[in-house]
Amino acid sequence: MTDTSIRTRFAPSPTGMFHVGNARSLLLNWVVARQSGGAMVLRIEDTDAARSRPEWTEGILAAMAWLGVDSTQYVGPYSQTDYADKHTEAAQRLLNEGLAYYCDCKREQVQARRDNPNLGYDGFCRERGLESGPGRALRFRIPEGGPTVVEDKIRGRVEFPHEALEDFVIARGDGTALFVLANVVDDVEMGITHVIRGEEHLSNTPKQQLLWEALGHTAPVWAHAPVLVNEKRQKLSKRRDKVAMESYQAEGFLPETMVNYLMLLGWAPGEDREIMPIEEMIPLFDLADVNSSPAFFDEKKLRAFNGDYIRALDVDEFVKRCAPYLEGEGVPWRPEDFDSGVFAQIAPLVQSRVAVLSEIVPNVDFLFLDSPVFDEKSWAKAMKPGIGAEMLTAAIATYSDESLNWEAEALKGALEQAGAAQGLKLGKAQAPVRVAVTGRTVGLPLFESLELLGRERTLEHLRAALERLNSGRVEASRESLTTQT
């Protein structure tokens, strides 16, 4: 039976990018709401004006929609700043009930009173009876006794001794609420029953639970998902790691891949399966089954997942997904030179080889450019003396024969014979031809590529490469003579 009273909330701060950790938290909240028949509330934590811009909020909504959580899947979005009056009311109530007090202590003064400068606030102003005024912050009075016990659905029972908690600030001198209070007030106002977020917020939880109770409400169900770490087991950092969801989207990861992979960070659906659509995961998911240990965000595994998802697409769907990378801004060819029909023919070969959609362009650019973009290392490797010029010459002669049927198998057989005449097996014989035509030693199957490129353009590329090779040799010879002289 579903519990429609469950209300989770996803409350990101607009920071100019959508962090993979935020994406994981979004999905956990969405899944719990979906499986219970409840609702997920979207709230933008925008109390920090310097870090809040409308375009950043739009970026959050766009990233969520890309992951499949569009405006039909949540309630909101709400802005935290819209509830400023409620924050002020709550702060005043806590003050009136003796649960908060004003403090004018500066950090240097607190540190000077403590033997250890790393210790927190010492409660100096608790009984001074200060009134509000400039430079006077409102602090919450930590109750005597304790501890505060947080029952976490993922981490179990976590105790926070009160002697380790300082009387924390809940409102600034100008009366505006700090995040810790605003967050609780908003959750109360919105009827939030489950707070599911990253482990980095666990240290805030005893403070928030105390505020829930001080305001006369039962704290929500807490769940803190494991921190995401890189291959060095360091917490993911935007300064060091690739963490922006937008960058993965631009690179050509499929949204269904990201959803599948993010759900597996700390949780497994069982059945020895990893590749699983989200609709199948929803009934299997349980917060209690999430592992509390740090979760390794393995980009190599993510790429492998994405390759599997790409290969599982219907070919027509694959072609559709490729369109932004082939016809959008930044493609290396002129728009009028792109032939969607040609790409549709080569698409099955591309689909079986790429891990991300952005890899499509370097695999097919030779089909739509006047001349290939040469990778110089590939050129040097393939065009060695005794092989490069000889095989280009032989290939030009072989493929100039109008009686040769221009289809992959015939092209392969003809080049194999030409290579044998040079004492070369097909693998070495085709390398100069591949580089001359595609610009690289690695790519799509050569002879299917030649078939699509056509006889005329293939010969143009081969002749241009031979001229480039010969010109290079002449130049090298001149330099050698100059050096000897």
C-alpha angles and dihedrals in degrees: 000000000000124000108223090185091073112109119181123183136213110202114177125174115233103246104154095266140050108241119217087235089058089049091053091049090048092054094047091052092044094049094049090049092046097048092049096045088240130120138264117219120211115210126174111218097217104152090115099078093189090060098040122090128159092234090055091054089050087052090055092051092047093050091048091050090049088056089052099259102116131164091285090062101060145034114249143330096236126179121228091220089063088070097052092118091054090051091053092048092052092049091050091048092053089049093049092050093051093248093116136033140188121259131189098184119134120218092247090054092051092048091048090056095050127076089215114048089204093065117100133240115323101212093250095152097043095108101023094096095220119182123223116281146133112313093014116121125198114240128196114234111234107224120247117256117017154114108208108224119208115197102207120192091216105029099034122218113359120184124204113193110221092225087066092053120081125211095269129211116255100172135026127236090266091057098253115137123244120235094260092062098034090052093054095044091050092049091050092048092049096046095241112183101175128041109194116176146129125303091248088075094056093094089059093052101083089051092049093045090052090051092049089053094043089054090052101256137116112250117247127250106282125214124171115191119213120274116259115240137186129235090283089054090248119141110264110265128191088218093057110018137051100255106144113110088209091063092054090048091050091048091057107258111154117241092232089055092052093048092049094046097044091052089056094058098108097350137072126196093216123222087102089274130131103163102073133142116244093245089064092046096053098073091043098049122104124172089217089063094058112110115235094212119103112279119228112229097211110192092187090057090045090055090050089051090050092051089053091050092048092052091049092059121103107254092243090051090048090053090050092051090050095056098091090054095048104039105026131091118299099035111143095231133069111266091238091056095060112100113197090193092058091048091050088057094050094038097094090056092048092046092057093054112038125086095192130023094242088068089069096081099059089046096055106022093103089065093061105031127085089233132007123260104245122222100214095213090053090048094051092047096048101038099059118150112274093026113043104056093031095054094042089053092047093047092050090052093045097047094043088068103107090202091065110104106238100226131111101260094046091047091051094049093048094051091045089057092046090052093048088056087058092047093253132129117230094260093062095033094057097046096083090044092050093050092044091053104033103020093235141076092225126054145088121346104293103222096046086051092052090049091056094041091056134224098279098050093041090055091046090055093046093050092046091051092049090050090049091050094048092046089053092052092050091050091048090050091052092050090050092052091048091051092049091049 
